[in-house]
Amino acid sequence: MKEHELRKRIKREKIQEQMPESTRKRMDDLLDGLPEETKRSKIHRIWKNAVVFVAVLSLSTVTVFAGAKLITLGTGKLDTKHGSRQYQRSVKLNEIQKNNAKAGISRTDQGITLRIDNVGLDEGNLLLYYTVSLNKTTTAEKLEKVKKDSLQERWNLNSIWLGPQISIDGKANDEVNETGVTEAYRINNHKIKGVYRFNLTGKLKKKVKLDIKTNYLWDTKGDWSMQLAVDRSKVAKKTKVIIRSKKSIVDRVIISPLGNTLRSNDKKHDLVIRDNKGRYLYYEEKTNSEKSKDIYQFFKHTHTRSLEIIPVKKQSVVTKNGKVQKAVLNLKKNEIVKVSDHTKLKVADVKKQKHNLRIYFKVLDYDGAILTDGLEGRFIVDNKGRSLIKDGGSIDTWTDYEKEQLVLEFYNAFKGVDYTKAAKINFLKQKAVLNEKQKQKIEIK
């Protein structure tokens, strides 16, 4: 670091005023052993102070990151004036409120500003709360008007910030970067807010350097790279990391307030997660490249003390006399449907609009059954059994982490579609055969 840059940093951070008394004394002791400075060189004094300060910090096992803003987890407040939409699909609001830090850093290029508002970080999760906005000088196109809450709107917004590359302590990990998923929402036609979630792989130091590299934003090439130094001291003991042997079907399990994850060594089989009460836990599976481990992000119950991880031998659609069987769900609150051997869903809420149907489920059991495919031609029907499925529609599932619910969503802008008439869902009835002999038990409490 050049001397003028060092002087600015010392002045900005007010090192002399902020250092602990014990650190100041050790620094003074070391300074006494240095040659007397000349009258004409105040710079040398600043330089010596900085050198000694770094030496003392290294003795105190404190990490300093040049040029990176220092933030402390457990001290931040999240912006909730736009509601909880930016949180519900990623993490429980009360947990991220206790485990985040305000970042407040931004970078502008090509007339586009990327701002990192808040950061949540533990051994299993990285959450980046962000704002992207267009300035008057940009050539990027403003957002088009589309129907509120439509899947088209969601896809458009989620594609504005794609593929940031994350490095922690100078190391980029494909197994982390492949897991990046964002959920964004519109403020106006030139500004969005959102959250990016990455699944991490385990152990972290109490103080880490976080690099966020972005070369493409709002359909525009540029450089929006930023750095942060993150102090995790206040929240470091809240996460439990359980690492298994390479021969195990489970690589590791991370139990965290920001989200529980399981990394699998078994690329050939899907896995089922059963707890000590015999409940098959709901999870979201992220299947990565062949070289990366599959990730299961799962919910556990308050009294879950151990997990049994079981490979799925075979999963298939149930047929009888050559006819595909169905699992029928009445679209009413508290209705229950058993889609497969270990998948049972209870309707928590149903929201119907003409072109959009959204069903919220409390997942009683889950074995990975496919929920986005139903009886051909009669997936959604009205009260007379007539199909409401038309060409050009889309089906999606997502997780509401705030409510711990699975959401099944249908969208179709076709003129003849009217989902307000939806009365039943005809799921494909499925069968899952588990390999109980290969199950592995993991104690988490």
JORA-V342636 format. One record per backbone hydrogen bond with DSSP energy under -0.5 kcal/mol. CO is the residue of the C=O (numbers start at 1). NH is the residue of the N-H. If there is no record, write none. Layout:
CO;NH + CO;NH
This chain:
2;6 + 3;7 + 4;8 + 5;9 + 6;10 + 7;11 + 8;12 + 9;13 + 10;14 + 10;15 + 14;18 + 15;19 + 20;24 + 21;25 + 22;26 + 23;27 + 24;28 + 25;29 + 26;30 + 27;31 + 28;32 + 29;33 + 30;33 + 31;34 + 38;41 + 41;45 + 42;46 + 43;47 + 44;48 + 45;49 + 46;50 + 47;51 + 48;52 + 49;53 + 50;54 + 51;55 + 52;56 + 53;57 + 54;58 + 55;59 + 56;60 + 57;62 + 58;61 + 64;66 + 65;68 + 69;229 + 71;73 + 71;231 + 72;75 + 78;80 + 80;83 + 84;87 + 84;88 + 85;89 + 87;90 + 87;91 + 88;401 + 88;402 + 92;96 + 93;97 + 94;98 + 95;99 + 99;121 + 100;74 + 100;75 + 100;76 + 101;119 + 105;116 + 107;114 + 109;112 + 111;135 + 112;109 + 112;114 + 113;115 + 113;133 + 114;107 + 115;117 + 115;131 + 116;104 + 116;105 + 117;103 + 117;104 + 118;129 + 119;101 + 120;127 + 123;202 + 124;200 + 125;122 + 126;198 + 127;120 + 127;129 + 128;130 + 128;196 + 129;117 + 129;118 + 130;194 + 131;115 + 132;192 + 133;113 + 135;138 + 144;146 + 147;150 + 150;154 + 151;155 + 152;156 + 153;157 + 154;158 + 155;159 + 157;160 + 160;162 + 160;218 + 164;166 + 165;213 + 166;173 + 167;169 + 167;211 + 168;171 + 170;172 + 171;168 + 173;176 + 173;177 + 174;178 + 176;179 + 177;180 + 181;197 + 183;195 + 185;193 + 188;187 + 188;191 + 189;143 + 190;134 + 191;187 + 191;188 + 192;132 + 193;185 + 194;130 + 195;183 + 196;128 + 197;181 + 198;126 + 198;200 + 206;232 + 208;210 + 208;230 + 209;169 + 209;211 + 210;228 + 211;167 + 211;213 + 212;214 + 212;226 + 213;165 + 214;224 + 215;222 + 216;162 + 217;220 + 220;217 + 226;212 + 227;69 + 228;210 + 228;230 + 229;71 + 229;231 + 230;208 + 230;232 + 231;73 + 232;235 + 232;236 + 235;238 + 236;239 + 240;242 + 240;255 + 241;243 + 242;253 + 245;248 + 249;251 + 249;265 + 249;266 + 251;244 + 252;263 + 253;242 + 253;255 + 254;256 + 254;261 + 255;240 + 256;259 + 260;298 + 261;254 + 262;296 + 263;251 + 263;252 + 264;294 + 265;267 + 270;312 + 272;274 + 272;310 + 273;281 + 274;308 + 275;278 + 279;275 + 279;281 + 280;366 + 282;299 + 284;297 + 285;287 + 286;288 + 286;295 + 289;292 + 294;264 + 295;286 + 295;297 + 296;262 + 296;298 + 297;284 + 298;260 + 301;304 + 303;305 + 305;444 + 305;445 + 306;276 + 307;309 + 307;442 + 308;274 + 308;310 + 309;440 + 310;272 + 311;313 + 311;435 + 314;433 + 316;431 + 318;325 + 320;323 + 323;320 + 325;429 + 326;328 + 327;427 + 329;425 + 330;332 + 332;335 + 335;347 + 337;339 + 337;345 + 339;430 + 340;343 + 343;339 + 343;340 + 344;364 + 344;365 + 345;337 + 346;362 + 347;334 + 349;360 + 350;352 + 351;358 + 354;419 + 355;412 + 356;353 + 357;410 + 358;351 + 359;408 + 360;348 + 360;349 + 361;363 + 361;406 + 362;346 + 362;364 + 365;344 + 373;428 + 375;378 + 379;426 + 380;388 + 381;423 + 381;424 + 382;385 + 386;382 + 390;393 + 394;411 + 396;409 + 398;407 + 399;401 + 400;404 + 400;405 + 405;400 + 406;361 + 407;398 + 407;409 + 408;359 + 409;396 + 410;357 + 411;394 + 414;417 + 418;421 + 419;422 + 423;331 + 424;381 + 425;329 + 425;427 + 426;375 + 427;327 + 429;318 + 431;316 + 432;434 + 433;313 + 433;314 + 434;436 + 435;438 + 436;439 + 440;309 + 442;307
